[in-house]
Amino acid sequence: MVYGKVIIKEKGDLKRQIPLVVIIILLVSASIMLVSAEPALNSILDTLGYTNRTLTTIETFGRGMYEVTLLAEYAGYHLQNNLSWYIVGSSDFNEIFKGPDGNSGLTSPQITKQFTTYYEFGLCMWSPDLSGIRWFSQQSLNSDGEKHVTVYQSDDDPSVFLIGFENLNQGGDMDYQDMIIKLQLLSPVGGVWLPVDKVGFLTPYLGLSVMVSAICAVFGYAKKEKKN
């Protein structure tokens, strides 16, 4: 009898545990559905009105004056992720947006910054993943060898690039909507004299032609004065 009572009690405990297990399963399922409910990059771009676009293999951009707009962030690290630009081949990172900028989801209001560079440049995101790591638009620079940046070009305005970032190691979920920006070329720049602390020499094209013209003018004037 005692043995039978023990069995009955254990069955009762099991019956009480079943609802708890069901609740846990439902909560886990709800969490998975919540994560998967994040809109896809293409859907976000469509919502923002960038419906005419072409996926590219672009990893770097030409010199010029650019405007950068923070469009959206769908990432658990959205308060820590930082965006910077860098001259190709250098390790100097120029911050554009920092963690607290913007908000989770579509950025409202949108935030816009501008910068000018006289050299080919890339973009990179610093993420707190792996205790802090930087992911580059140049895939070869990424420590995991994965692609962390995807670039679309607007078919309506070729000066506009729509760029999505993935902030997790090994490509994470590869949704490329952890940060989404619009990069627009406002105007290209030619060769010009640069500050000595930046370069210390004359850049090609226009700058070189100006230097040569100036030298010729000086020597021509000196020769004329000597004849007189």
C-alpha positions in Angstrom: 0.0 0.0 0.0 2.8 2.4 0.9 4.5 1.6 -2.4 1.3 2.2 -4.3 0.9 5.6 -2.5 4.4 6.6 -3.4 3.7 5.8 -7.1 0.5 7.8 -7.1 2.4 10.8 -5.5 5.1 10.7 -8.1 2.5 10.6 -10.9 0.9 13.6 -9.3 4.2 15.5 -9.2 4.7 14.6 -12.9 1.3 16.0 -13.8 2.1 19.2 -12.0 5.4 19.5 -13.8 4.0 19.0 -17.3 2.3 22.5 -17.4 5.6 24.1 -16.3 7.5 22.3 -19.1 4.8 23.5 -21.6 5.2 27.1 -20.4 9.0 27.0 -20.8 8.6 25.6 -24.3 6.1 28.3 -25.2 8.4 31.0 -23.8 11.4 29.8 -25.8 9.2 29.5 -29.0 8.0 33.1 -28.4 11.5 34.3 -28.0 12.6 32.7 -31.3 9.6 34.2 -33.0 10.4 37.6 -31.6 13.9 37.5 -33.0 12.8 36.2 -36.3 10.2 38.9 -36.4 12.9 41.5 -37.1 12.4 42.9 -40.6 14.8 41.8 -43.3 17.2 44.3 -44.8 15.3 44.4 -48.1 12.0 45.0 -46.4 13.5 47.9 -44.4 15.0 49.5 -47.5 11.6 49.1 -49.2 9.8 50.7 -46.3 12.3 53.7 -46.4 11.5 54.2 -50.1 14.7 52.8 -51.6 12.9 50.3 -53.8 15.1 50.7 -56.9 18.5 49.4 -56.0 21.2 46.9 -57.1 23.3 44.6 -55.0 27.0 45.3 -55.6 30.3 43.8 -54.6 31.7 47.2 -53.6 34.0 47.2 -50.6 35.7 50.6 -50.8 34.7 54.1 -52.1 36.4 56.9 -54.0 37.6 60.1 -52.6 35.1 63.0 -52.2 32.7 64.8 -49.9 30.1 62.4 -48.4 27.0 62.6 -46.4 26.2 59.6 -44.1 22.7 59.1 -42.7 21.9 56.6 -40.0 18.7 54.8 -41.2 18.1 52.0 -38.7 19.6 49.6 -36.1 18.3 46.1 -35.3 20.8 44.8 -32.9 21.1 43.9 -29.3 24.4 45.9 -29.3 22.8 49.0 -30.9 23.9 51.1 -27.9 27.6 50.0 -28.3 28.1 49.6 -32.0 30.3 52.4 -33.5 30.7 53.3 -37.2 33.9 54.8 -38.6 35.6 55.4 -42.0 39.3 54.7 -42.7 41.7 55.4 -45.5 42.5 52.1 -47.3 45.8 50.8 -46.0 45.7 52.8 -42.8 44.7 52.0 -39.2 43.3 55.4 -38.4 39.6 55.2 -37.8 37.4 58.3 -38.0 34.2 57.9 -36.0 30.9 58.8 -37.7 28.3 57.4 -35.4 28.7 56.1 -31.8 26.6 53.7 -29.8 24.2 56.1 -28.2 23.4 57.7 -31.5 20.0 56.6 -33.0 17.7 54.1 -31.4 16.6 50.5 -31.9 14.6 50.0 -35.1 14.1 52.8 -37.7 16.1 55.8 -36.6 13.8 58.7 -35.7 14.8 61.4 -36.4 17.4 60.3 -38.9 20.9 61.5 -38.0 23.2 62.9 -40.7 27.0 63.5 -40.7 29.4 64.7 -43.4 33.1 64.1 -44.1 35.6 64.7 -46.8 38.5 62.4 -47.8 41.1 62.7 -50.6 41.8 59.0 -50.7 40.0 55.7 -51.3 38.3 54.7 -48.1 36.4 51.9 -46.4 33.9 51.6 -43.6 34.1 49.6 -40.4 32.0 48.9 -37.4 33.3 48.3 -33.9 31.2 45.8 -32.0 31.4 44.6 -28.3 31.2 41.0 -29.6 34.2 38.9 -28.6 35.1 41.5 -26.0 35.4 44.1 -28.7 36.2 43.7 -32.4 36.1 45.7 -35.6 34.4 44.5 -38.8 35.4 46.0 -42.1 33.8 46.6 -45.5 36.9 44.9 -46.9 36.2 41.3 -46.2 39.9 40.3 -46.3 40.4 42.5 -43.2 37.9 40.6 -41.1 39.5 38.2 -38.6 36.8 35.6 -39.2 37.1 35.9 -43.0 33.4 36.5 -43.3 31.5 39.3 -45.1 30.1 41.8 -42.5 29.0 44.6 -44.9 26.6 44.5 -47.8 26.3 47.4 -50.3 23.4 48.3 -52.5 23.6 51.2 -55.1 20.5 53.2 -55.9 19.2 52.9 -59.4 17.6 56.3 -59.1 20.7 58.1 -57.9 24.1 56.3 -58.5 25.7 58.6 -55.9 23.7 56.9 -53.2 24.8 53.7 -51.5 22.6 51.8 -49.0 24.8 49.8 -46.6 24.0 47.2 -44.1 26.3 45.8 -41.3 26.4 42.5 -39.5 28.0 42.9 -36.0 28.5 39.3 -34.8 31.4 36.9 -35.2 31.3 34.3 -38.1 28.6 36.5 -39.8 26.1 36.0 -37.0 22.7 35.5 -38.6 23.9 37.4 -41.7 20.9 39.7 -41.8 23.0 42.8 -42.4 20.5 45.1 -40.6 22.4 45.5 -37.3 23.1 49.0 -38.6 21.9 50.5 -41.9 23.2 53.7 -43.4 22.9 55.7 -46.5 26.2 57.0 -47.9 25.9 59.7 -50.6 28.6 61.3 -52.6 28.0 65.0 -52.5 30.9 66.0 -54.7 34.1 64.4 -55.9 37.4 66.0 -55.1 40.6 66.4 -57.2 44.2 66.7 -56.0 44.8 69.6 -53.7 47.3 70.8 -51.2 46.8 68.9 -47.9 47.9 69.9 -44.4 51.5 69.0 -43.6 50.3 67.0 -40.6 48.1 64.9 -42.8 50.3 64.1 -45.8 53.1 66.5 -46.3 53.2 66.5 -50.1 51.1 67.5 -53.0 48.4 65.1 -54.2 48.2 64.1 -57.9 46.3 65.6 -60.8 45.2 69.2 -60.1 47.7 69.7 -57.2 50.6 68.6 -59.3 49.6 70.6 -62.3 49.3 73.7 -60.1 52.8 73.2 -58.7 54.3 72.7 -62.1 52.5 75.7 -63.5 53.7 77.8 -60.5 57.3 76.7 -61.0 57.2 77.4 -64.7 55.8 80.9 -64.1 58.5 81.7 -61.6 61.3 80.6 -63.9 59.7 82.4 -66.8 59.4 85.6 -64.9 63.0 85.3 -63.6 64.3 84.7 -67.1 62.4 87.7 -68.4 63.7 89.9 -65.7 67.3 88.8 -66.4 66.9 89.8 -70.1 65.7 93.2 -69.1 
